[in-house]
């Protein structure tokens, strides 16, 4: 029914020149295979970082709530004394 007209996309000029790519030979192996528990150690490290960040967030929130409670208590006590 009502179809928007799409703008014409200009075509990019193509060049037929091929630039040489320098590839390096793979490094020779030292004869050791990767240790199978490296993935588990990485997972434990990631979980530890996440849990530490969550603990820090909870601690900051608790400090801010306690400061707000002290300020509110002082405001309420100041209002009762007058």
Secondary structure, DSSP 4 states (H G I P E B T S, - for coil): ---PPPPPPPPPP----------PPPPPP-SPPPPTTHHHHHHHHHHHHHHHHHHHHHHHHHHHHHHHHHHHHHHHHHHHH-
